[in-house]
Amino acid sequence: MAKAYGTRLANDLVREAIQIHGAVGFARRVAESGESVRLEEMYRDAKILEIFKGANELQQ
C-alpha cells in the first residue's frame, strides 16, 4: 500500500509541476539559457514506478 500511495503521489506532484511550467515542463533544454529541465525525466520515472510490478493495480 505504501508503494501504491508513493507512486500515486509522485505522479500527482510531477503532473502539477508540469502544469505550472507549461510547455517548458516537457522541454529537455531551454534554448535561450541552455538550462536543463528535468521535469519530463521525472514524469517518465514516476510513470514507470507506477506501472512496474503492478503495485497500483490493487483492488479497492
PDB file of N, CA, C and O in Angstrom:
ATOM      1  N   MET A   1       0.820  -1.186   0.000  1.00  0.00           N
ATOM      2  CA  MET A   1       0.000   0.000   0.000  1.00  0.00           C
ATOM      3  C   MET A   1       0.874   1.263   0.000  1.00  0.00           C
ATOM      4  O   MET A   1       0.520   2.274  -0.607  1.00  0.00           O
ATOM      5  N   ALA A   2       1.996   1.188   0.677  1.00  0.00           N
ATOM      6  CA  ALA A   2       2.888   2.350   0.719  1.00  0.00           C
ATOM      7  C   ALA A   2       3.442   2.660  -0.675  1.00  0.00           C
ATOM      8  O   ALA A   2       3.556   3.824  -1.056  1.00  0.00           O
ATOM      9  N   LYS A   3       3.785   1.609  -1.434  1.00  0.00           N
ATOM     10  CA  LYS A   3       4.300   1.826  -2.783  1.00  0.00           C
ATOM     11  C   LYS A   3       3.222   2.422  -3.679  1.00  0.00           C
ATOM     12  O   LYS A   3       3.501   3.324  -4.469  1.00  0.00           O
ATOM     13  N   ALA A   4       2.004   1.931  -3.563  1.00  0.00           N
ATOM     14  CA  ALA A   4       0.900   2.465  -4.363  1.00  0.00           C
ATOM     15  C   ALA A   4       0.662   3.938  -4.034  1.00  0.00           C
ATOM     16  O   ALA A   4       0.471   4.752  -4.937  1.00  0.00           O
ATOM     17  N   TYR A   5       0.673   4.282  -2.754  1.00  0.00           N
ATOM     18  CA  TYR A   5       0.465   5.663  -2.338  1.00  0.00           C
ATOM     19  C   TYR A   5       1.616   6.550  -2.809  1.00  0.00           C
ATOM     20  O   TYR A   5       1.392   7.645  -3.325  1.00  0.00           O
ATOM     21  N   GLY A   6       2.856   6.070  -2.631  1.00  0.00           N
ATOM     22  CA  GLY A   6       4.030   6.856  -3.011  1.00  0.00           C
ATOM     23  C   GLY A   6       4.092   7.131  -4.502  1.00  0.00           C
ATOM     24  O   GLY A   6       4.408   8.246  -4.916  1.00  0.00           O
ATOM     25  N   THR A   7       3.793   6.121  -5.316  1.00  0.00           N
ATOM     26  CA  THR A   7       3.845   6.327  -6.764  1.00  0.00           C
ATOM     27  C   THR A   7       2.712   7.230  -7.237  1.00  0.00           C
ATOM     28  O   THR A   7       2.900   8.032  -8.151  1.00  0.00           O
ATOM     29  N   ARG A   8       1.548   7.107  -6.626  1.00  0.00           N
ATOM     30  CA  ARG A   8       0.432   7.981  -6.988  1.00  0.00           C
ATOM     31  C   ARG A   8       0.759   9.426  -6.627  1.00  0.00           C
ATOM     32  O   ARG A   8       0.472  10.344  -7.395  1.00  0.00           O
ATOM     33  N   LEU A   9       1.360   9.624  -5.460  1.00  0.00           N
ATOM     34  CA  LEU A   9       1.747  10.963  -5.014  1.00  0.00           C
ATOM     35  C   LEU A   9       2.825  11.556  -5.928  1.00  0.00           C
ATOM     36  O   LEU A   9       2.753  12.729  -6.295  1.00  0.00           O
ATOM     37  N   ALA A  10       3.821  10.746  -6.293  1.00  0.00           N
ATOM     38  CA  ALA A  10       4.883  11.222  -7.188  1.00  0.00           C
ATOM     39  C   ALA A  10       4.307  11.655  -8.522  1.00  0.00           C
ATOM     40  O   ALA A  10       4.687  12.703  -9.044  1.00  0.00           O
ATOM     41  N   ASN A  11       3.394  10.868  -9.087  1.00  0.00           N
ATOM     42  CA  ASN A  11       2.771  11.227 -10.355  1.00  0.00           C
ATOM     43  C   ASN A  11       1.972  12.513 -10.242  1.00  0.00           C
ATOM     44  O   ASN A  11       2.048  13.377 -11.115  1.00  0.00           O
ATOM     45  N   ASP A  12       1.212  12.639  -9.177  1.00  0.00           N
ATOM     46  CA  ASP A  12       0.403  13.850  -8.997  1.00  0.00           C
ATOM     47  C   ASP A  12       1.271  15.097  -8.875  1.00  0.00           C
ATOM     48  O   ASP A  12       0.963  16.132  -9.465  1.00  0.00           O
ATOM     49  N   LEU A  13       2.360  14.997  -8.108  1.00  0.00           N
ATOM     50  CA  LEU A  13       3.224  16.156  -7.904  1.00  0.00           C
ATOM     51  C   LEU A  13       3.943  16.569  -9.188  1.00  0.00           C
ATOM     52  O   LEU A  13       4.026  17.757  -9.496  1.00  0.00           O
ATOM     53  N   VAL A  14       4.459  15.598  -9.932  1.00  0.00           N
ATOM     54  CA  VAL A  14       5.151  15.927 -11.178  1.00  0.00           C
ATOM     55  C   VAL A  14       4.179  16.475 -12.210  1.00  0.00           C
ATOM     56  O   VAL A  14       4.520  17.393 -12.956  1.00  0.00           O
ATOM     57  N   ARG A  15       2.965  15.919 -12.262  1.00  0.00           N
ATOM     58  CA  ARG A  15       1.959  16.416 -13.198  1.00  0.00           C
ATOM     59  C   ARG A  15       1.615  17.874 -12.878  1.00  0.00           C
ATOM     60  O   ARG A  15       1.473  18.692 -13.787  1.00  0.00           O
ATOM     61  N   GLU A  16       1.483  18.194 -11.602  1.00  0.00           N
ATOM     62  CA  GLU A  16       1.209  19.577 -11.204  1.00  0.00           C
ATOM     63  C   GLU A  16       2.378  20.506 -11.557  1.00  0.00           C
ATOM     64  O   GLU A  16       2.163  21.635 -11.998  1.00  0.00           O
ATOM     65  N   ALA A  17       3.610  20.030 -11.362  1.00  0.00           N
ATOM     66  CA  ALA A  17       4.779  20.850 -11.696  1.00  0.00           C
ATOM     67  C   ALA A  17       4.819  21.139 -13.192  1.00  0.00           C
ATOM     68  O   ALA A  17       5.155  22.249 -13.604  1.00  0.00           O
ATOM     69  N   ILE A  18       4.477  20.144 -14.002  1.00  0.00           N
ATOM     70  CA  ILE A  18       4.455  20.352 -15.455  1.00  0.00           C
ATOM     71  C   ILE A  18       3.352  21.332 -15.824  1.00  0.00           C
ATOM     72  O   ILE A  18       3.540  22.167 -16.709  1.00  0.00           O
ATOM     73  N   GLN A  19       2.211  21.244 -15.163  1.00  0.00           N
ATOM     74  CA  GLN A  19       1.127  22.202 -15.423  1.00  0.00           C
ATOM     75  C   GLN A  19       1.569  23.622 -15.090  1.00  0.00           C
ATOM     76  O   GLN A  19       1.260  24.565 -15.819  1.00  0.00           O
ATOM     77  N   ILE A  20       2.282  23.762 -14.005  1.00  0.00           N
ATOM     78  CA  ILE A  20       2.745  25.090 -13.584  1.00  0.00           C
ATOM     79  C   ILE A  20       3.741  25.662 -14.594  1.00  0.00           C
ATOM     80  O   ILE A  20       3.685  26.847 -14.920  1.00  0.00           O
ATOM     81  N   HIS A  21       4.645  24.827 -15.085  1.00  0.00           N
ATOM     82  CA  HIS A  21       5.680  25.291 -16.011  1.00  0.00           C
ATOM     83  C   HIS A  21       5.214  25.357 -17.463  1.00  0.00           C
ATOM     84  O   HIS A  21       5.908  25.931 -18.302  1.00  0.00           O
ATOM     85  N   GLY A  22       4.078  24.794 -17.769  1.00  0.00           N
ATOM     86  CA  GLY A  22       3.557  24.844 -19.127  1.00  0.00           C
ATOM     87  C   GLY A  22       4.410  24.042 -20.090  1.00  0.00           C
ATOM     88  O   GLY A  22       4.875  22.956 -19.746  1.00  0.00           O
ATOM     89  N   ALA A  23       4.621  24.560 -21.288  1.00  0.00           N
ATOM     90  CA  ALA A  23       5.362  23.842 -22.321  1.00  0.00           C
ATOM     91  C   ALA A  23       6.818  23.627 -21.934  1.00  0.00           C
ATOM     92  O   ALA A  23       7.447  22.680 -22.408  1.00  0.00           O
ATOM     93  N   VAL A  24       7.359  24.479 -21.090  1.00  0.00           N
ATOM     94  CA  VAL A  24       8.746  24.328 -20.661  1.00  0.00           C
ATOM     95  C   VAL A  24       8.910  23.056 -19.829  1.00  0.00           C
ATOM     96  O   VAL A  24      10.015  22.522 -19.732  1.00  0.00           O
ATOM     97  N   GLY A  25       7.827  22.569 -19.232  1.00  0.00           N
ATOM     98  CA  GLY A  25       7.885  21.358 -18.421  1.00  0.00           C
ATOM     99  C   GLY A  25       8.297  20.129 -19.203  1.00  0.00           C
ATOM    100  O   GLY A  25       8.894  19.212 -18.639  1.00  0.00           O
ATOM    101  N   PHE A  26       7.989  20.090 -20.499  1.00  0.00           N
ATOM    102  CA  PHE A  26       8.365  18.944 -21.309  1.00  0.00           C
ATOM    103  C   PHE A  26       9.622  19.182 -22.139  1.00  0.00           C
ATOM    104  O   PHE A  26      10.052  18.288 -22.867  1.00  0.00           O
ATOM    105  N   ALA A  27      10.211  20.353 -22.046  1.00  0.00           N
ATOM    106  CA  ALA A  27      11.443  20.641 -22.784  1.00  0.00           C
ATOM    107  C   ALA A  27      12.628  20.052 -22.037  1.00  0.00           C
ATOM    108  O   ALA A  27      12.687  20.104 -20.808  1.00  0.00           O
ATOM    109  N   ARG A  28      13.556  19.501 -22.774  1.00  0.00           N
ATOM    110  CA  ARG A  28      14.761  18.977 -22.118  1.00  0.00           C
ATOM    111  C   ARG A  28      15.761  20.094 -21.843  1.00  0.00           C
ATOM    112  O   ARG A  28      16.462  20.074 -20.831  1.00  0.00           O
ATOM    113  N   ARG A  29      15.822  21.054 -22.736  1.00  0.00           N
ATOM    114  CA  ARG A  29      16.704  22.198 -22.553  1.00  0.00           C
ATOM    115  C   ARG A  29      15.967  23.459 -22.993  1.00  0.00           C
ATOM    116  O   ARG A  29      15.214  23.455 -23.967  1.00  0.00           O
ATOM    117  N   VAL A  30      16.198  24.511 -22.267  1.00  0.00           N
ATOM    118  CA  VAL A  30      15.646  25.805 -22.647  1.00  0.00           C
ATOM    119  C   VAL A  30      16.660  26.449 -23.579  1.00  0.00           C
ATOM    120  O   VAL A  30      17.810  26.665 -23.197  1.00  0.00           O
ATOM    121  N   ALA A  31      16.235  26.756 -24.801  1.00  0.00           N
ATOM    122  CA  ALA A  31      17.151  27.188 -25.863  1.00  0.00           C
ATOM    123  C   ALA A  31      17.944  28.444 -25.495  1.00  0.00           C
ATOM    124  O   ALA A  31      19.146  28.507 -25.752  1.00  0.00           O
ATOM    125  N   GLU A  32      17.308  29.414 -24.913  1.00  0.00           N
ATOM    126  CA  GLU A  32      17.980  30.684 -24.671  1.00  0.00           C
ATOM    127  C   GLU A  32      19.087  30.584 -23.627  1.00  0.00           C
ATOM    128  O   GLU A  32      20.165  31.155 -23.791  1.00  0.00           O
ATOM    129  N   SER A  33      18.810  29.860 -22.564  1.00  0.00           N
ATOM    130  CA  SER A  33      19.798  29.814 -21.481  1.00  0.00           C
ATOM    131  C   SER A  33      20.632  28.540 -21.477  1.00  0.00           C
ATOM    132  O   SER A  33      21.674  28.493 -20.823  1.00  0.00           O
ATOM    133  N   GLY A  34      20.195  27.504 -22.194  1.00  0.00           N
ATOM    134  CA  GLY A  34      20.903  26.231 -22.179  1.00  0.00           C
ATOM    135  C   GLY A  34      20.680  25.452 -20.903  1.00  0.00           C
ATOM    136  O   GLY A  34      21.304  24.415 -20.679  1.00  0.00           O
ATOM    137  N   GLU A  35      19.786  25.956 -20.063  1.00  0.00           N
ATOM    138  CA  GLU A  35      19.488  25.348 -18.779  1.00  0.00           C
ATOM    139  C   GLU A  35      18.734  24.027 -18.974  1.00  0.00           C
ATOM    140  O   GLU A  35      17.874  23.922 -19.848  1.00  0.00           O
ATOM    141  N   SER A  36      19.056  23.046 -18.173  1.00  0.00           N
ATOM    142  CA  SER A  36      18.415  21.736 -18.269  1.00  0.00           C
ATOM    143  C   SER A  36      17.148  21.710 -17.407  1.00  0.00           C
ATOM    144  O   SER A  36      17.139  22.217 -16.286  1.00  0.00           O
ATOM    145  N   VAL A  37      16.089  21.118 -17.941  1.00  0.00           N
ATOM    146  CA  VAL A  37      14.818  20.986 -17.223  1.00  0.00           C
ATOM    147  C   VAL A  37      14.562  19.498 -17.020  1.00  0.00           C
ATOM    148  O   VAL A  37      14.508  18.751 -17.997  1.00  0.00           O
ATOM    149  N   ARG A  38      14.405  19.056 -15.794  1.00  0.00           N
ATOM    150  CA  ARG A  38      14.302  17.635 -15.505  1.00  0.00           C
ATOM    151  C   ARG A  38      12.864  17.160 -15.311  1.00  0.00           C
ATOM    152  O   ARG A  38      12.665  15.998 -14.954  1.00  0.00           O
ATOM    153  N   LEU A  39      11.878  17.981 -15.523  1.00  0.00           N
ATOM    154  CA  LEU A  39      10.502  17.571 -15.255  1.00  0.00           C
ATOM    155  C   LEU A  39      10.040  16.430 -16.144  1.00  0.00           C
ATOM    156  O   LEU A  39       9.354  15.526 -15.667  1.00  0.00           O
ATOM    157  N   GLU A  40      10.393  16.446 -17.418  1.00  0.00           N
ATOM    158  CA  GLU A  40       9.953  15.356 -18.291  1.00  0.00           C
ATOM    159  C   GLU A  40      10.607  14.046 -17.884  1.00  0.00           C
ATOM    160  O   GLU A  40       9.990  12.987 -17.997  1.00  0.00           O
ATOM    161  N   GLU A  41      11.844  14.103 -17.412  1.00  0.00           N
ATOM    162  CA  GLU A  41      12.526  12.902 -16.921  1.00  0.00           C
ATOM    163  C   GLU A  41      11.855  12.393 -15.649  1.00  0.00           C
ATOM    164  O   GLU A  41      11.665  11.188 -15.489  1.00  0.00           O
ATOM    165  N   MET A  42      11.500  13.295 -14.755  1.00  0.00           N
ATOM    166  CA  MET A  42      10.813  12.909 -13.519  1.00  0.00           C
ATOM    167  C   MET A  42       9.447  12.297 -13.820  1.00  0.00           C
ATOM    168  O   MET A  42       9.030  11.340 -13.168  1.00  0.00           O
ATOM    169  N   TYR A  43       8.755  12.858 -14.812  1.00  0.00           N
ATOM    170  CA  TYR A  43       7.443  12.323 -15.176  1.00  0.00           C
ATOM    171  C   TYR A  43       7.566  10.898 -15.707  1.00  0.00           C
ATOM    172  O   TYR A  43       6.778  10.025 -15.342  1.00  0.00           O
ATOM    173  N   ARG A  44       8.556  10.663 -16.573  1.00  0.00           N
ATOM    174  CA  ARG A  44       8.789   9.306 -17.095  1.00  0.00           C
ATOM    175  C   ARG A  44       9.101   8.340 -15.965  1.00  0.00           C
ATOM    176  O   ARG A  44       8.563   7.234 -15.921  1.00  0.00           O
ATOM    177  N   ASP A  45       9.976   8.758 -15.044  1.00  0.00           N
ATOM    178  CA  ASP A  45      10.355   7.888 -13.936  1.00  0.00           C
ATOM    179  C   ASP A  45       9.180   7.585 -13.021  1.00  0.00           C
ATOM    180  O   ASP A  45       9.012   6.450 -12.575  1.00  0.00           O
ATOM    181  N   ALA A  46       8.367   8.594 -12.739  1.00  0.00           N
ATOM    182  CA  ALA A  46       7.203   8.387 -11.867  1.00  0.00           C
ATOM    183  C   ALA A  46       6.199   7.447 -12.517  1.00  0.00           C
ATOM    184  O   ALA A  46       5.597   6.617 -11.835  1.00  0.00           O
ATOM    185  N   LYS A  47       6.011   7.568 -13.828  1.00  0.00           N
ATOM    186  CA  LYS A  47       5.079   6.696 -14.539  1.00  0.00           C
ATOM    187  C   LYS A  47       5.579   5.261 -14.553  1.00  0.00           C
ATOM    188  O   LYS A  47       4.793   4.329 -14.381  1.00  0.00           O
ATOM    189  N   ILE A  48       6.880   5.073 -14.757  1.00  0.00           N
ATOM    190  CA  ILE A  48       7.460   3.728 -14.737  1.00  0.00           C
ATOM    191  C   ILE A  48       7.272   3.096 -13.364  1.00  0.00           C
ATOM    192  O   ILE A  48       6.929   1.917 -13.270  1.00  0.00           O
ATOM    193  N   LEU A  49       7.493   3.862 -12.297  1.00  0.00           N
ATOM    194  CA  LEU A  49       7.303   3.325 -10.947  1.00  0.00           C
ATOM    195  C   LEU A  49       5.865   2.887 -10.717  1.00  0.00           C
ATOM    196  O   LEU A  49       5.615   1.893 -10.035  1.00  0.00           O
ATOM    197  N   GLU A  50       4.919   3.631 -11.287  1.00  0.00           N
ATOM    198  CA  GLU A  50       3.501   3.291 -11.127  1.00  0.00           C
ATOM    199  C   GLU A  50       3.165   1.985 -11.847  1.00  0.00           C
ATOM    200  O   GLU A  50       2.380   1.182 -11.344  1.00  0.00           O
ATOM    201  N   ILE A  51       3.755   1.774 -13.018  1.00  0.00           N
ATOM    202  CA  ILE A  51       3.455   0.596 -13.824  1.00  0.00           C
ATOM    203  C   ILE A  51       4.224  -0.633 -13.334  1.00  0.00           C
ATOM    204  O   ILE A  51       3.702  -1.748 -13.365  1.00  0.00           O
ATOM    205  N   PHE A  52       5.453  -0.430 -12.884  1.00  0.00           N
ATOM    206  CA  PHE A  52       6.364  -1.510 -12.535  1.00  0.00           C
ATOM    207  C   PHE A  52       5.766  -2.426 -11.468  1.00  0.00           C
ATOM    208  O   PHE A  52       5.357  -1.965 -10.403  1.00  0.00           O
ATOM    209  N   LYS A  53       5.719  -3.702 -11.758  1.00  0.00           N
ATOM    210  CA  LYS A  53       5.230  -4.760 -10.870  1.00  0.00           C
ATOM    211  C   LYS A  53       3.766  -4.607 -10.480  1.00  0.00           C
ATOM    212  O   LYS A  53       3.311  -5.309  -9.577  1.00  0.00           O
ATOM    213  N   GLY A  54       3.022  -3.738 -11.108  1.00  0.00           N
ATOM    214  CA  GLY A  54       1.580  -3.651 -10.907  1.00  0.00           C
ATOM    215  C   GLY A  54       1.137  -3.242  -9.510  1.00  0.00           C
ATOM    216  O   GLY A  54       0.048  -3.628  -9.086  1.00  0.00           O
ATOM    217  N   ALA A  55       1.925  -2.489  -8.794  1.00  0.00           N
ATOM    218  CA  ALA A  55       1.565  -2.099  -7.423  1.00  0.00           C
ATOM    219  C   ALA A  55       0.305  -1.237  -7.399  1.00  0.00           C
ATOM    220  O   ALA A  55      -0.411  -1.230  -6.398  1.00  0.00           O
ATOM    221  N   ASN A  56       0.023  -0.518  -8.470  1.00  0.00           N
ATOM    222  CA  ASN A  56      -1.154   0.351  -8.490  1.00  0.00           C
ATOM    223  C   ASN A  56      -2.367  -0.341  -9.098  1.00  0.00           C
ATOM    224  O   ASN A  56      -3.380   0.309  -9.359  1.00  0.00           O
ATOM    225  N   GLU A  57      -2.281  -1.633  -9.326  1.00  0.00           N
ATOM    226  CA  GLU A  57      -3.397  -2.388  -9.873  1.00  0.00           C
ATOM    227  C   GLU A  57      -4.158  -3.117  -8.774  1.00  0.00           C
ATOM    228  O   GLU A  57      -4.792  -4.142  -9.029  1.00  0.00           O
ATOM    229  N   LEU A  58      -4.099  -2.598  -7.565  1.00  0.00           N
ATOM    230  CA  LEU A  58      -4.755  -3.220  -6.424  1.00  0.00           C
ATOM    231  C   LEU A  58      -6.268  -3.009  -6.501  1.00  0.00           C
ATOM    232  O   LEU A  58      -6.739  -1.971  -6.964  1.00  0.00           O
ATOM    233  N   GLN A  59      -7.002  -3.990  -6.051  1.00  0.00           N
ATOM    234  CA  GLN A  59      -8.461  -3.856  -5.971  1.00  0.00           C
ATOM    235  C   GLN A  59      -8.796  -3.019  -4.736  1.00  0.00           C
ATOM    236  O   GLN A  59      -8.238  -3.225  -3.658  1.00  0.00           O
ATOM    237  N   GLN A  60      -9.706  -2.087  -4.913  1.00  0.00           N
ATOM    238  CA  GLN A  60     -10.075  -1.232  -3.772  1.00  0.00           C
ATOM    239  C   GLN A  60     -11.454  -1.572  -3.289  1.00  0.00           C
ATOM    240  O   GLN A  60     -11.943  -0.963  -2.338  1.00  0.00           O
TER     241      GLN A  60
END
